[in-house]
């Protein structure tokens, strides 16, 4: 299984906001992760709709977490952003061509593995991912970025 870029950056956006006590600016986040602003906006739509991110409009606006980072679970974010967890054909909705669908041990094992995957992700919060000891180098870069004026494009 492979998570999409959208999920990767959704988590990273939340980490960025969790590491920044004030408002985070879209341009800063896009520059920090070297992603386009339109791609960032696409990801933010789902997170705003789900109540993970608040947006503040205007010249001095930006985004911030809607709730404490300790309350935002990694598993929830992955489920929200990813569109498909069909590891094999028999996980898909609708008709399947497999004659073993009713008695297959493989689908049962894969479902158990997927459940275990989410059980691990659900143990972690965004706060856990931004632990200062683990991420001190990245957080130092973020501090430098906050001090530098934004480049105008």
Backbone as a printed PyTorch tensor [residue, N CA C, xyz], in Angstrom:
tensor([[[  0.8510,  -1.1710,   0.0000],
         [  0.0000,   0.0000,   0.0000],
         [  0.8950,   1.2320,   0.0000]],

        [[  0.4360,   2.2450,  -0.6860],
         [  1.1870,   3.4960,  -0.7720],
         [  0.2080,   4.6560,  -0.5840]],

        [[  0.5580,   5.5670,   0.3040],
         [ -0.2730,   6.7380,   0.5170],
         [  0.0130,   7.7650,  -0.5710]],

        [[ -0.9890,   8.5580,  -0.8980],
         [ -0.8520,   9.5600,  -1.9530],
         [ -0.0660,  10.7800,  -1.4610]],

        [[  0.3630,  11.5840,  -2.4160],
         [  1.0330,  12.8460,  -2.0900],
         [  0.1060,  13.7480,  -1.2880]],

        [[ -1.1950,  13.7030,  -1.6110],
         [ -2.1510,  14.5470,  -0.8880],
         [ -2.1330,  14.2270,   0.6090]],

        [[ -2.1160,  12.9440,   0.9360],
         [ -2.0980,  12.5440,   2.3400],
         [ -0.7870,  12.9520,   2.9910]],

        [[  0.3070,  12.7200,   2.3050],
         [  1.6230,  13.1070,   2.8100],
         [  1.6360,  14.5970,   3.1580]],

        [[  1.1980,  15.4240,   2.2300],
         [  1.2310,  16.8650,   2.4720],
         [  0.1460,  17.3250,   3.4300]],

        [[ -0.9660,  16.6420,   3.4920],
         [ -1.9910,  16.9940,   4.4880],
         [ -1.4070,  16.8660,   5.8900]],

        [[ -0.7200,  15.7770,   6.1360],
         [ -0.0970,  15.5670,   7.4520],
         [  0.9840,  16.6220,   7.6800]],

        [[  1.7720,  16.8990,   6.6650],
         [  2.8590,  17.8860,   6.8060],
         [  2.3130,  19.3020,   7.0340]],

        [[  1.1930,  19.6300,   6.4100],
         [  0.5650,  20.9370,   6.6450],
         [  0.1150,  21.0420,   8.1050]],

        [[ -0.4870,  19.9770,   8.6030],
         [ -0.9190,  19.9690,  10.0050],
         [  0.2820,  20.0910,  10.9390]],

        [[  1.3780,  19.4150,  10.5960],
         [  2.5970,  19.5010,  11.4050],
         [  3.1470,  20.9320,  11.3830]],

        [[  3.1310,  21.5500,  10.2230],
         [  3.6050,  22.9320,  10.0870],
         [  2.7790,  23.8400,  10.9890]],

        [[  1.4650,  23.7150,  10.9160],
         [  0.5730,  24.5540,  11.7290],
         [  0.7640,  24.2740,  13.2180]],

        [[  0.9540,  23.0160,  13.5710],
         [  1.1570,  22.6650,  14.9810],
         [  2.4540,  23.2560,  15.5170]],

        [[  3.4420,  23.4190,  14.6580],
         [  4.7370,  23.9650,  15.0620],
         [  4.7560,  25.4840,  15.0750]],

        [[  3.6800,  26.0860,  14.5900],
         [  3.5940,  27.5390,  14.4850],
         [  2.4180,  28.0100,  15.3380]],

        [[  2.6780,  28.6510,  16.4680],
         [  1.5730,  29.0310,  17.3620],
         [  0.6090,  30.0630,  16.7890]],

        [[  1.0390,  30.8320,  15.8020],
         [  0.1620,  31.8340,  15.2080],
         [ -0.4790,  31.3080,  13.9390]],

        [[ -0.8140,  32.2270,  13.0670],
         [ -1.3530,  31.8500,  11.7640],
         [ -0.2210,  31.4400,  10.8380]],

        [[ -0.4530,  30.4120,  10.0590],
         [  0.5090,  29.9940,   9.0300],
         [  0.0050,  30.5070,   7.7050]],

        [[  0.8920,  31.0590,   6.9300],
         [  0.5140,  31.6120,   5.6340],
         [  0.7090,  30.5630,   4.5560]],

        [[ -0.2230,  30.5370,   3.6260],
         [ -0.2010,  29.5730,   2.5370],
         [  1.1210,  29.6420,   1.7720]],

        [[  1.5560,  30.8430,   1.4670],
         [  2.8060,  31.0020,   0.7080],
         [  3.9980,  30.4260,   1.4620]],

        [[  4.0230,  30.5850,   2.7780],
         [  5.1150,  30.0210,   3.5820],
         [  5.1250,  28.5040,   3.5140]],

        [[  3.9580,  27.9130,   3.6560],
         [  3.8670,  26.4580,   3.6430],
         [  4.2690,  25.9180,   2.2720]],

        [[  3.7620,  26.5400,   1.2210],
         [  4.0890,  26.1090,  -0.1420],
         [  5.6000,  26.2130,  -0.3840]],

        [[  6.1960,  27.2980,   0.0680],
         [  7.6430,  27.4730,  -0.1050],
         [  8.4220,  26.4680,   0.7400]],

        [[  8.0050,  26.2620,   1.9700],
         [  8.6990,  25.3650,   2.8920],
         [  8.7570,  23.9380,   2.3480]],

        [[  7.6350,  23.4670,   1.7970],
         [  7.5720,  22.0970,   1.2840],
         [  7.8060,  22.0030,  -0.2210]],

        [[  8.0450,  23.1370,  -0.8630],
         [  8.2880,  23.1830,  -2.3140],
         [  7.1300,  22.5390,  -3.0890]],

        [[  5.9060,  22.9550,  -2.7360],
         [  4.7200,  22.4980,  -3.4590],
         [  3.9730,  23.7300,  -3.9640]],

        [[  3.1460,  23.5250,  -4.9620],
         [  2.4130,  24.6570,  -5.5320],
         [  1.2540,  25.0630,  -4.6140]],

        [[  0.9350,  26.3350,  -4.6440],
         [ -0.1850,  26.8260,  -3.8470],
         [ -1.5150,  26.2060,  -4.2790]],

        [[ -1.7920,  26.0260,  -5.5970],
         [ -3.0510,  25.3670,  -5.9730],
         [ -3.1720,  23.9460,  -5.4000]],

        [[ -2.0740,  23.1970,  -5.3890],
         [ -2.0810,  21.8480,  -4.8080],
         [ -2.3670,  21.9310,  -3.3130]],

        [[ -1.7690,  22.9080,  -2.6670],
         [ -1.9850,  23.1260,  -1.2430],
         [ -3.4470,  23.4620,  -0.9580]],

        [[ -4.0360,  24.3450,  -1.7720],
         [ -5.4410,  24.7130,  -1.5860],
         [ -6.3640,  23.5060,  -1.7440]],

        [[ -6.0480,  22.6340,  -2.6820],
         [ -6.8620,  21.4300,  -2.8930],
         [ -6.8860,  20.5820,  -1.6230]],

        [[ -5.7370,  20.4200,  -1.0060],
         [ -5.6410,  19.6240,   0.2220],
         [ -6.3620,  20.3330,   1.3720]],

        [[ -6.1980,  21.6440,   1.4490],
         [ -6.8040,  22.4110,   2.5370],
         [ -8.3260,  22.3740,   2.5130]],

        [[ -8.9170,  22.2800,   1.3270],
         [-10.3810,  22.2380,   1.2330],
         [-10.9480,  21.0920,   2.0590]],

        [[-10.3840,  19.9040,   1.8850],
         [-10.8930,  18.7380,   2.6200],
         [-10.6460,  18.8870,   4.1170]],

        [[ -9.5070,  19.4120,   4.4860],
         [ -9.1890,  19.5430,   5.9140],
         [-10.0190,  20.6360,   6.5780]],

        [[-10.3200,  21.6870,   5.8420],
         [-11.1750,  22.7490,   6.3780],
         [-12.5990,  22.2220,   6.5590]],

        [[-13.0820,  21.5240,   5.5340],
         [-14.4320,  20.9590,   5.5910],
         [-14.5820,  19.9660,   6.7480]],

        [[-13.5060,  19.2160,   7.0350],
         [-13.5280,  18.2210,   8.1100],
         [-13.3000,  18.8320,   9.4910]],

        [[-13.0440,  20.1390,   9.5440],
         [-12.8650,  20.7970,  10.8290],
         [-11.4770,  20.6340,  11.4310]],

        [[-10.4790,  20.3400,  10.6110],
         [ -9.1100,  20.2240,  11.1170],
         [ -8.3580,  21.5490,  11.0390]],

        [[ -8.7380,  22.3790,  10.0740],
         [ -8.0590,  23.6410,   9.8070],
         [ -9.0840,  24.7730,   9.8130]],

        [[ -8.7070,  25.8830,  10.4330],
         [ -9.4810,  27.1280,  10.3480],
         [ -8.7530,  28.0570,   9.3870]],

        [[ -9.5180,  28.7870,   8.6060],
         [ -8.9140,  29.7760,   7.7180],
         [ -9.3200,  31.1720,   8.1820]],

        [[ -8.3840,  32.0810,   8.0700],
         [ -8.6260,  33.4820,   8.3990],
         [ -8.3380,  34.2670,   7.1320]],

        [[ -9.3460,  34.9120,   6.6110],
         [ -9.1980,  35.6590,   5.3610],
         [ -8.6040,  37.0390,   5.6140]],

        [[ -8.1400,  37.6240,   4.5410],
         [ -7.6400,  38.9880,   4.6180],
         [ -6.1350,  39.0770,   4.4610]],

        [[ -5.6750,  40.3030,   4.4360],
         [ -4.2530,  40.5750,   4.1970],
         [ -3.3490,  39.9020,   5.2220]],

        [[ -3.7480,  39.8770,   6.4520],
         [ -2.9370,  39.2380,   7.4910],
         [ -3.5040,  37.8720,   7.8780]],

        [[ -4.2450,  37.2690,   6.9760],
         [ -4.8740,  35.9830,   7.2390],
         [ -3.9240,  34.8160,   7.0860]],

        [[ -4.4830,  33.6420,   7.2080],
         [ -3.7070,  32.4140,   7.0910],
         [ -4.5400,  31.2370,   7.5650]],

        [[ -3.8610,  30.1980,   7.9820],
         [ -4.5520,  29.0140,   8.4860],
         [ -3.9660,  28.6170,   9.8360]],

        [[ -4.7510,  27.8550,  10.5840],
         [ -4.3030,  27.3180,  11.8740],
         [ -5.1100,  26.0670,  12.1780]],

        [[ -4.6170,  25.3010,  13.1090],
         [ -5.3520,  24.1060,  13.5250],
         [ -6.6660,  24.5160,  14.1700]],

        [[ -7.7140,  23.7520,  13.9160],
         [ -9.0260,  24.0350,  14.5110],
         [ -9.1120,  23.5720,  15.9560]],

        [[ -8.2500,  22.6440,  16.3010],
         [ -8.2360,  22.1190,  17.6680],
         [ -6.7920,  21.7610,  18.0230]],

        [[ -6.5340,  21.4600,  19.2720],
         [ -5.1600,  21.1510,  19.6670],
         [ -4.5810,  19.9690,  18.8720]],

        [[ -3.2970,  20.0540,  18.5890],
         [ -2.6200,  19.0010,  17.8160],
         [ -2.7270,  17.6430,  18.4990]],

        [[ -2.8430,  17.6360,  19.8120],
         [ -2.9750,  16.3820,  20.5600],
         [ -4.2820,  15.6600,  20.2410]],

        [[ -5.2720,  16.3940,  19.7480],
         [ -6.5820,  15.8080,  19.4500],
         [ -6.7320,  15.3570,  17.9950]],

        [[ -5.7680,  15.6670,  17.1580],
         [ -5.8580,  15.2890,  15.7390],
         [ -5.0550,  14.0170,  15.5360]],

        [[ -5.7680,  12.9240,  15.2650],
         [ -5.1370,  11.6120,  15.1210],
         [ -4.6900,  11.3910,  13.6850]],

        [[ -3.5190,  10.8100,  13.5350],
         [ -2.9560,  10.5330,  12.2210],
         [ -3.8730,   9.6250,  11.4040]],

        [[ -4.4320,   8.6140,  12.0300],
         [ -5.3370,   7.7040,  11.3220],
         [ -6.5440,   8.4240,  10.7500]],

        [[ -7.0770,   9.3820,  11.4870],
         [ -8.2240,  10.1550,  10.9990],
         [ -7.8560,  10.9380,   9.7470]],

        [[ -6.6760,  11.5510,   9.7580],
         [ -6.2400,  12.3440,   8.6090],
         [ -6.0620,  11.4480,   7.3800]],

        [[ -5.4430,  10.2980,   7.5660],
         [ -5.2250,   9.3710,   6.4400],
         [ -6.5650,   8.9020,   5.8800]],

        [[ -7.4970,   8.5370,   6.7390],
         [ -8.8210,   8.1020,   6.2710],
         [ -9.5460,   9.2230,   5.5220]],

        [[ -9.3670,  10.4410,   5.9990],
         [-10.0330,  11.6020,   5.4070],
         [ -9.5190,  11.8870,   3.9970]],

        [[ -8.2300,  11.8510,   3.8100],
         [ -7.6340,  12.2880,   2.5500],
         [ -7.5600,  11.1620,   1.5210]],

        [[ -7.2250,   9.9710,   1.9410],
         [ -7.1250,   8.8480,   0.9950],
         [ -8.5110,   8.4750,   0.4760]],

        [[ -8.5810,   8.1540,  -0.7900],
         [ -9.8660,   7.8090,  -1.3950],
         [-10.1340,   6.3090,  -1.4510]],

        [[ -9.0910,   5.4950,  -1.3150],
         [ -9.2760,   4.0830,  -1.5850],
         [ -8.3420,   3.2330,  -0.7350]],

        [[ -8.9080,   2.2790,  -0.0470],
         [ -8.1160,   1.3010,   0.7030],
         [ -8.4090,  -0.1140,   0.2170]],

        [[ -8.8000,  -0.2300,  -1.0370],
         [ -9.0600,  -1.5380,  -1.6290],
         [ -7.7310,  -2.1910,  -1.9740]],

        [[ -7.2360,  -3.0310,  -1.0640],
         [ -5.9460,  -3.6740,  -1.2900],
         [ -6.0160,  -4.7430,  -2.3740]],

        [[ -7.1570,  -5.3680,  -2.5000],
         [ -7.3750,  -6.3850,  -3.5270],
         [ -8.7750,  -6.2090,  -4.0980]],

        [[ -9.0250,  -6.8520,  -5.2000],
         [-10.2950,  -6.7200,  -5.9230],
         [-11.5080,  -6.9690,  -5.0350]],

        [[-11.4140,  -7.9400,  -4.1430],
         [-12.5870,  -8.2840,  -3.3440],
         [-12.9370,  -7.2310,  -2.2890]],

        [[-12.0750,  -6.2420,  -2.0720],
         [-12.3960,  -5.1390,  -1.1670],
         [-13.2670,  -4.1010,  -1.8640]],

        [[-13.2850,  -4.1260,  -3.1830],
         [-14.0080,  -3.1270,  -3.9560],
         [-15.5130,  -3.3320,  -3.8490]],

        [[-16.2420,  -2.2330,  -3.8840],
         [-17.7030,  -2.3130,  -3.8750],
         [-18.1770,  -2.8320,  -5.2270]],

        [[-19.2620,  -3.5330,  -5.2320],
         [-19.8120,  -4.0340,  -6.4910],
         [-19.4150,  -5.4730,  -6.7450]],

        [[-19.5430,  -5.8800,  -7.9910],
         [-19.2660,  -7.2680,  -8.3600],
         [-17.7820,  -7.5580,  -8.3930]],

        [[-17.4390,  -8.7470,  -8.0000],
         [-16.0680,  -9.2180,  -8.0910],
         [-16.0510, -10.4990,  -8.9200]],

        [[-14.9550, -10.7350,  -9.5820],
         [-14.8280, -11.9120, -10.4310],
         [-14.2550, -13.1170,  -9.6890]],

        [[-13.8640, -12.9410,  -8.4450],
         [-13.2130, -14.0200,  -7.7050],
         [-14.2240, -15.0610,  -7.2400]],

        [[-14.0040, -16.3420,  -7.5750],
         [-14.9340, -17.3870,  -7.1480],
         [-14.8010, -17.7290,  -5.6600]],

        [[-13.7620, -17.2430,  -5.0000],
         [-13.5290, -17.5730,  -3.5890],
         [-14.0000, -16.4870,  -2.6240]],

        [[-14.7290, -15.5240,  -3.1330],
         [-15.0870, -14.3570,  -2.3420],
         [-15.6990, -14.6980,  -0.9800]],

        [[-16.5030, -15.7220,  -0.9180],
         [-17.1970, -16.0610,   0.3260],
         [-16.3080, -16.8180,   1.3120]],

        [[-15.2060, -17.3920,   0.8400],
         [-14.4180, -18.2370,   1.7370],
         [-12.9140, -17.9640,   1.6930]],

        [[-12.5100, -16.8790,   1.1510],
         [-11.0890, -16.6100,   0.9390],
         [-10.4000, -16.1440,   2.2210]],

        [[ -9.3320, -16.8110,   2.5730],
         [ -8.5450, -16.4180,   3.7370],
         [ -7.6680, -15.2070,   3.4660]],

        [[ -7.3090, -14.9840,   2.2040],
         [ -6.4380, -13.8610,   1.8890],
         [ -7.1180, -12.5300,   2.1900]],

        [[ -8.3640, -12.3800,   1.7890],
         [ -9.0510, -11.1130,   2.0420],
         [ -9.2030, -10.8790,   3.5430]],

        [[ -9.4340, -11.9390,   4.2900],
         [ -9.5460, -11.8220,   5.7440],
         [ -8.2130, -11.3590,   6.3520]],

        [[ -7.1060, -11.9280,   5.8880],
         [ -5.7840, -11.5480,   6.3890],
         [ -5.4640, -10.0930,   6.0360]],

        [[ -5.7830,  -9.7000,   4.8100],
         [ -5.5080,  -8.3230,   4.3870],
         [ -6.3730,  -7.3210,   5.1360]],

        [[ -7.6140,  -7.6780,   5.4030],
         [ -8.4690,  -6.7850,   6.1850],
         [ -7.9100,  -6.6370,   7.5930]],

        [[ -7.4490,  -7.7250,   8.1750],
         [ -6.8460,  -7.6640,   9.5020],
         [ -5.5840,  -6.7880,   9.4860]],

        [[ -4.7880,  -6.9120,   8.4330],
         [ -3.5750,  -6.0980,   8.3060],
         [ -3.9310,  -4.6140,   8.1740]],

        [[ -4.9510,  -4.3020,   7.3890],
         [ -5.3800,  -2.9150,   7.2260],
         [ -5.8900,  -2.3510,   8.5530]],

        [[ -6.6470,  -3.1580,   9.2840],
         [ -7.1330,  -2.7280,  10.5990],
         [ -5.9620,  -2.4610,  11.5440]],

        [[ -4.9310,  -3.2990,  11.4870],
         [ -3.7450,  -3.1140,  12.3320],
         [ -2.9940,  -1.8470,  11.9290]],

        [[ -2.9050,  -1.5820,  10.6320],
         [ -2.2750,  -0.3710,  10.1130],
         [ -2.9440,   0.8570,  10.7130]],

        [[ -4.2690,   0.8890,  10.6840],
         [ -4.9920,   2.0430,  11.2270],
         [ -4.9280,   2.0910,  12.7510]],

        [[ -4.8720,   0.9490,  13.3940],
         [ -4.7420,   0.9470,  14.8550],
         [ -3.4380,   1.6340,  15.2680]],

        [[ -2.3660,   1.3990,  14.5270],
         [ -1.0910,   2.0600,  14.8250],
         [ -1.1980,   3.5550,  14.5340]],

        [[ -1.7300,   3.9230,  13.3750],
         [ -1.8500,   5.3430,  13.0330],
         [ -2.7270,   6.0840,  14.0410]],

        [[ -3.7580,   5.4300,  14.5300],
         [ -4.6630,   6.0620,  15.4870],
         [ -4.0020,   6.3290,  16.8430]],

        [[ -2.8790,   5.6750,  17.1060],
         [ -2.1570,   5.9140,  18.3660],
         [ -1.3800,   7.2270,  18.3310]],

        [[ -1.1380,   7.7620,  17.1440],
         [ -0.3180,   8.9600,  17.0050],
         [ -1.1690,  10.1910,  16.7310]],

        [[ -0.8060,  11.2740,  17.3910],
         [ -1.4430,  12.5650,  17.1270],
         [ -0.4700,  13.4280,  16.3310]],

        [[ -0.9620,  14.5300,  15.8160],
         [ -0.0840,  15.4850,  15.1360],
         [  0.9530,  16.0140,  16.1230]],

        [[  0.5890,  16.1720,  17.3760],
         [  1.5500,  16.6140,  18.3950],
         [  2.6880,  15.6110,  18.5330]],

        [[  2.3810,  14.3270,  18.4680],
         [  3.4310,  13.3120,  18.5400],
         [  4.4210,  13.4570,  17.3890]],

        [[  3.9130,  13.8280,  16.2230],
         [  4.7640,  13.9430,  15.0380],
         [  5.6270,  15.1960,  15.0550]],

        [[  5.2650,  16.1520,  15.8790],
         [  6.0250,  17.4030,  15.9370],
         [  6.8400,  17.5000,  17.2210]],

        [[  7.0820,  16.3730,  17.8390],
         [  7.9200,  16.3120,  19.0360],
         [  9.2290,  17.0510,  18.7550]],

        [[  9.4970,  18.0750,  19.5370],
         [ 10.6510,  18.9430,  19.2920],
         [ 11.9900,  18.1910,  19.3250]],

        [[ 12.1420,  17.2030,  20.1500],
         [ 13.3990,  16.4520,  20.1920],
         [ 13.6530,  15.7240,  18.8720]],

        [[ 12.6080,  15.1790,  18.3080],
         [ 12.7400,  14.4040,  17.0780],
         [ 12.9070,  15.2970,  15.8510]],

        [[ 12.3470,  16.4680,  15.8820],
         [ 12.2790,  17.3200,  14.6950],
         [ 13.0060,  18.6450,  14.8540]],

        [[ 13.9990,  18.6990,  15.7070],
         [ 14.6330,  19.9760,  16.0210],
         [ 15.2220,  20.6670,  14.7880]],

        [[ 15.8160,  19.9120,  13.8700],
         [ 16.3930,  20.5070,  12.6650],
         [ 15.3390,  21.1520,  11.7840]],

        [[ 14.2470,  20.4770,  11.5820],
         [ 13.1570,  21.0040,  10.7540],
         [ 12.5240,  22.2150,  11.4270]],

        [[ 12.3230,  22.1290,  12.7150],
         [ 11.7150,  23.2460,  13.4220],
         [ 12.6320,  24.4680,  13.4040]],

        [[ 13.9420,  24.2510,  13.4220],
         [ 14.8750,  25.3710,  13.3270],
         [ 14.7420,  26.0430,  11.9590]],

        [[ 14.6030,  25.2470,  10.9000],
         [ 14.3850,  25.8160,   9.5640],
         [ 13.0860,  26.6050,   9.5280]],

        [[ 12.0450,  26.0890,  10.1790],
         [ 10.7650,  26.7810,  10.2350],
         [ 10.9280,  28.1260,  10.9490]],

        [[ 11.6770,  28.1470,  12.0270],
         [ 11.9170,  29.4030,  12.7440],
         [ 12.6150,  30.4100,  11.8410]],

        [[ 13.6090,  29.9680,  11.0840],
         [ 14.3050,  30.8600,  10.1680],
         [ 13.3600,  31.3870,   9.0930]],

        [[ 12.5120,  30.5060,   8.5810],
         [ 11.5530,  30.8990,   7.5550],
         [ 10.5950,  31.9630,   8.0800]],

        [[ 10.1680,  31.8290,   9.3290],
         [  9.2420,  32.8040,   9.9130],
         [  9.9040,  34.1680,  10.0540]],

        [[ 11.2310,  34.1920,  10.2370],
         [ 11.9370,  35.4610,  10.4110],
         [ 12.2070,  36.1600,   9.0740]],

        [[ 12.2870,  35.3900,   7.9960],
         [ 12.5870,  35.9660,   6.6900],
         [ 11.3210,  36.4910,   6.0590]],

        [[ 11.4130,  37.6300,   5.3680],
         [ 10.2180,  38.1040,   4.6460],
         [  9.8980,  37.1400,   3.5150]],

        [[  8.6240,  36.9790,   3.2160],
         [  8.2060,  36.0950,   2.1330],
         [  8.6350,  36.6600,   0.7890]],

        [[  9.1110,  35.7810,  -0.0750],
         [  9.4580,  36.1900,  -1.4190],
         [  8.1710,  36.4780,  -2.1820]],

        [[  8.1670,  37.5540,  -2.9250],
         [  6.9750,  37.8700,  -3.7310],
         [  7.1420,  37.2510,  -5.0990]],

        [[  6.0780,  36.6500,  -5.5630],
         [  6.1280,  35.9380,  -6.8520],
         [  5.4040,  36.7020,  -7.9070]]])
